[in-house]
Amino acid sequence: MSNPFDDKSASFQVLVNEEGQHSLWPAFIAVPAGWTVALAATDRAACDEFIEAHWRDMRPRSLVAKDLDAAKA
């Protein structure tokens, strides 16, 4: 089986988990538990643009919260 991420004509979607982390995901594969669809199936370029625009801070939300709490102390 070939890697679905190598298929330039494939349809992808963007998933997000509860920590705010984003994932490029092949549209034909079921969404795994703990992830929700943030951008419905489209081309890879649109998914890449969405991720660039919406996932500015690569840290998980829980780490961001800890950093904010530490800064307040």
C-alpha positions in Angstrom: 0.0 0.0 0.0 1.3 3.4 -0.9 1.4 6.4 1.5 -1.8 8.3 1.1 0.0 11.6 1.9 2.1 11.2 -1.3 -1.0 11.3 -3.6 -1.1 14.8 -5.0 -4.7 14.4 -6.2 -6.1 12.9 -2.9 -8.7 14.6 -0.8 -7.8 15.6 2.7 -9.4 17.1 5.8 -8.1 18.9 8.8 -8.7 17.4 12.2 -8.3 19.0 15.6 -8.0 17.4 19.0 -9.0 18.7 22.5 -5.5 20.1 22.9 -6.0 22.3 19.8 -3.5 20.3 17.8 -4.2 20.0 14.1 -3.7 17.1 11.7 -3.8 16.7 7.9 -5.9 13.6 7.4 -6.8 11.6 4.3 -10.6 12.0 3.7 -11.1 8.3 3.0 -9.8 7.2 6.5 -12.2 7.3 9.4 -11.6 10.1 11.9 -9.9 8.6 15.0 -11.4 8.9 18.5 -10.5 12.2 20.2 -10.4 14.2 16.9 -13.0 16.3 15.2 -13.2 17.6 11.6 -12.2 21.3 11.5 -12.1 21.5 7.7 -14.2 19.2 5.5 -12.6 17.2 2.6 -10.8 19.4 0.1 -7.4 19.5 -1.6 -4.2 19.4 0.3 -3.2 23.0 -0.5 -6.5 24.3 1.1 -5.8 22.1 4.2 -2.3 23.4 4.5 -3.5 27.0 4.3 -6.2 26.3 6.9 -3.6 24.8 9.3 -1.2 27.7 8.7 -4.0 30.2 9.5 -5.5 28.5 12.5 -2.7 26.7 14.3 -0.3 29.5 15.3 1.0 28.0 18.6 2.2 24.4 18.3 2.0 23.9 22.1 -0.9 21.8 23.4 -3.6 23.9 25.2 -2.7 22.3 28.5 0.9 23.5 28.3 -0.3 27.0 27.3 -2.5 27.1 30.3 0.4 26.0 32.6 2.6 28.7 31.1 0.0 31.4 31.7 -0.5 30.2 35.3 3.3 30.3 35.9 3.5 33.8 34.4 0.8 35.0 36.8 2.6 33.6 39.8 
